[in-house]
């Protein structure tokens, strides 16, 4: 765990940052940042990459992480903003906003794969960070659970697309629904599959 080396060096306010929904063609991009009370706590032993967990495990760990965090923040980037500035810029902007929304400036920031410019804290972009840094894993769970809840709510506002099932990702069922019902207000028009439908 990367945090062990930082803690040994006297760095304790470590923020982990990760996102959910980057590959989806509908709904917001969600970015979470978290500073854990104690990254070495045995209470957090089950925290790992959100993709390795079942929905029920993520829900349980979501509450556990909140209880064991000194500060946390969850930011939503709308489909409109993603279309306006581009996915990668939206992702980095979401990370900056999430870090800024923490109740205290971290001494060090760990991000999953992407380097963030313009931070006042030192930072490290970690390849497969959600697998090797518990702070990033915790952030990935917060982002994933929050976004899944959002998509389930949006399914009621935009029925027929199956958002509660596929969470806005490109699936055969989602594509068929798009062909039948057209593009909704929460679909990302800059994505190739959506742009193709709009131009057809």
N, C-alpha and C positions, 0 to 999 in steps of 0.2 A: 504494500500500500504506500503510495507516494507520500501521503500525509505524515507517515512515521518519520521520514527524513526531515520534513519541515518542522515538526514538533520537537525533534531532537535539537534542531537549530534555534529553538526558542520562538518559533512562529506558531501561534495558536489560533488566530482569527483567519481561517482558511475558507474561502468561498469556492464552492463548486457550481458550475453553470452548465446547463444542457437544455436542449429543445425537444419538442415533439410536434409532428405534423409537417416536417419539411417536405416529405414526398407526397403529401395529400394534394388533391386538386380542388378540394372544397374545405371551407372553414378556416379558422385562424391558425397561425403559427404560434405556439405557446413556448415561452422561455422561462425557466425557473432558475433562481439562484438561492443557495442555502449556505449558512455558516452553522455547522454542527457544534453543539456544546462540547462534545468529546468524540472526535472521529474514531478513537480507539475503543469506544464503549462496547461492551459485550451485548448490550441491548440491540445494537445495529448489525449483529452478525449475519442476518438474513438479507441485508440490503445489498443489492447487486444490480447490474444492468436491467432496466425495466423490461427489455425484450425477452429476458430469460424467465420472467415471472408471469403467472396467470393473473387475470383481472382481479380475482378475489385476493390474491397475495399482494398485489399492488395497492389495493384499497386499504388493507390492513397496515401495510408499511407506510402508506401516506400519513396516516394518523400518528404512527410511531415516530416518523421523521419530524413531523411538526412538533411533537412533544420534546424531541431531543435536539431541536434547533435553537440556536441563540437568536438568529434572524433568518427570515426567508422572504422571498418575493416571487410572484408569478405574474408575468407580463403576456398580454395578448397582442399579436400583430395581425390586423385584419387582412382579409383577402384583397381589399382595395389598396392597402398600403403595399402589400407584396407586389401587386401588379404595377404600382406606380414607381417603386424604387428597385424592384428586382428581389428575388428570393435571398441571394447571398447577403446583400446589403441589409435586407430586413432582418435576417438572422443575426448579424452582428449588432445591428441597432437594438434588437430585442435583448441581446446579452448585456449591452451597455446600460440599457434602461433597468434591467433586473438587478444588476450590481448596484446601480445608483439608488434603487429603491430599498436596499437593505438598510436596516436601522443603524448601521455602523460601518465605517470604511474598513474593508478587509485588509489584512497585512499581505495577503497573497491570494491570487485568483487562479483556479484551475479550470480550464475549458476543454470541452470534448472536441478536439481536432482542429478548431479554428482559432487563430490568433486574433485578439481584439486590440486594435489600435486606440490610443487616446485615453487609456486608463491611468489613474493616478497611482494605483497599486501595481506592484510587479505581478506578472502573470506568466503562465506556461500553458501552451496548447499541447494537450496530451493525446497521442494517437490511441484510439479505442479507450478513451479516458473513462467511459462508464464501466469499463471492466477492470481498471487498475487503480482507480481513485474513488474512495467511498463517498466523498463529497459530491463528485460528479454523478455517481450512481444515485445518490439521494435526490439530486436535482432532476435527474432523468425520470424518476418515479413521480415526483411532484408535477412535472410538466405533463407526463403521459396521463396520469389520473385526472388532472384538471382538464386536459383537452378532451379526454373520453367523455367526461361529464358534460362538457360543453356540446359535444356532437350529439349526445343523447337528447339534450334539451333542444338543439336545433332540428332534430328529427321531427319534433312536434310542430315546429314553425314551418318546416319545409318537408312535409310528408311525401312519401312515394319514392324518394331517392335511396332509402335504406341507410341513412347516415348513422343510425344507432348501431348498425352491424359492421359496416366497413370503415366508419369514422372518416369518411371523405377521401379515402385512398382509391386508386384506380383499380377497380375490379370489373369483371364481365357484367355483373348485375348493375353496378353503378353506371357503366357505359350504356347499357340497354335503357336504363331509366332516363339518362340524359337524352338519348335519341328520341324517346317517347315524350318527355316532358319539357325538354329544352334546358337551357342554362339558367340557373337561379342567381340571386343576388350575392350568394356566398361562394360561388365558384370562382376560381382563379383564372381570369381570362388570358393571362400571359402563359398559361401552361399549354403545351402542344395539343393535347387531346381536346381541351376546351376551345382553343383557338380554331382547331379544325372544324368543330361543330358550328362555331359562329360564322365561319367562312364558307360553309357548305350550302 
